[in-house]
Amino acid sequence: MVDRVSAALRRAGSALRGRPRLPSRFSLSRSRLIIFVGLLGPGLIAANAGNDAGGIATYSQVGAKYGYSLLWLMVLITLSLALVQMLAARMGVVTGKGLAELIRENYGIRWSAFATVAVLIANFGICISDFVGVGAALGLAGVPAQVSVPTAAVLIARSLC
């Protein structure tokens, strides 16, 4: 994938050097930056997917309890996250298929159903932790969780409709 990204940047750079396709107010370095951010954008969004209410609560509690003694784990976690994201992106780009379809093709329908149910359970847990985070955050402002959580659920349901 890195080779494809660098090749795309080289093609874009050579196309821009030969005959500019962007308005004249864009310099060559700015156009390269725009292309680079466009290629990097989905990865940044996916990398921040774990920064939800449950994650922030966990980070703050672990930081308060252990201080900087576990900070070295962030390097390992970041590297493993980048590796998983890269491999998932490569599988999707090369095959054009999703994870459940690839599992079904290679291991059968039962393992595909198991993986899908596991993802659904994990997503449900994330939703619950987000509502717990809403209750905890508004609880700091003196709003009881019995009021804030249903209110947040109704607001989210209205925004989806």
N, C-alpha and C positions, 0 to 999 in steps of 0.2 A: 504494500500500500504506500509505503514511503517513496518507493520508486515511481509509482503512478503520480503521487502528489508533486514530486520534484520534476517529473516530465511535464506535468500540466503547467507548472510554474515556468519552466523553460520555454514551452510553446507559447504561453501567454506573453512572456517577456520578449521573445523573438518577434512575435506578431506585433507587439507594441513598438518595438524598435523600428521595424520596417515601415509600417504605416499605422499611425495612431488611430485607434478605433474609439477611444474615449475622448470626451471634450477636452479642449486645450487647457482648461483650468486644472486638470489632473496631471501631475508630473509622473514620470516613470516609476519613481519609488513609491508614490502614493497608490498608483494602480497596482503595483505588486503587493502592497500592503492590503488593499481591498481584496485581491484574489486570495492571498494567504488567509485572511480572516474568514472569507467565504468558505474556504476548504476546512478551516479549523473550527468554525462555528458549531457544527453538530457535535463534534467531540467535546467542546467546552460545555455544551448543554447536557450531554450525557454524563460528563464527569461530575457535574453539580447535582445530579439526580438524587444523590444520597444526602444532600444537605436539607433534610426536611426537619420537622419539629422533633421527631424522635431522635434523629441523629444529633441535632444541636443539644438536646437535653442530655444525651449520653456523653457528648464531648465535654460539656460543662461539668457534669458530675465527676467524670474520670479526671479532668484537669484539676478540680478542687480537691479530690482525694489524693492523687498521686503526683501532682505538679508536673515538672518537666521530665520525670524519670521514665515515662513511657513515650516520650516524643520520638524516639528512634523508630518506633513502630510505624509512624506516619510515612516514613520512607518506604518501608515494605508494603504498606497498604496502598500507597500511591502507585508504586511499580506494578503491583498485582492488578489494580484497577485498570491501569493503562494497558496491560497485557490482555486482560479479558476484553476490553473495549476494542482493541486492535484485532484480536482474533474473531470477535463477533462481526466486526465490519468487513473483514476479509472474507468470511464465510458468506455473508450477505451479498457482497459485490461479485464474488466468483460464481456462486450458484444462483443468485437471484431468488433465493428461497429463505423462508423464516426458520427459526430454530425448531419449531414443532414439526414442520414438514421434513426437515433434515433428519430429525430423530426417528420419525415414522418410516422414512425410506431405509434407514440403516439398521434400526432396532425393532421396528414393528409398532403396531397401533397401541399396545399396552404401555410401552415406555413413553410414547408420545403423549398419551392421556395422562400418565403420571407426571411428566414434566409440566404439562399445561395446568394441571391441578395444583402442583407445587408453586407455580408462578401466580396463580389466582390466590392461593392462601397467603403468599408473601405480600401481594398487593393489598389484600384485605387487611393484613397486619399493619402495613404502612398507613393505610387510611385511618385505622383505629389510633395509631400513634400520633397522627396529625391532629385528630380531635382531642386526644389527651394533651397535646401541646397547646392547643387553643384554650382548653380549660385551665391548664397550668399558667399560661401567660396572662389570661384575663383574671385568674385568681390572684395574681400579684397586684392587680389594680382593684381588688375588692369585689369583683363580679363572681358570684358562685358558679361552679362548673355546671350545676343543674340548669342554669339559665344560658350560659355562654355556649355550651356545646350544641344544644338543640337549635339555638339561634344561628350558629355557624352552619349547621347542617341544612337548615331551611334556606339560608342565603346561597349556599353552594348549589342546592337543588334548583333554586330559581335561576341561577346563572347558567345552568346546564340546559334548561328548557328553552 
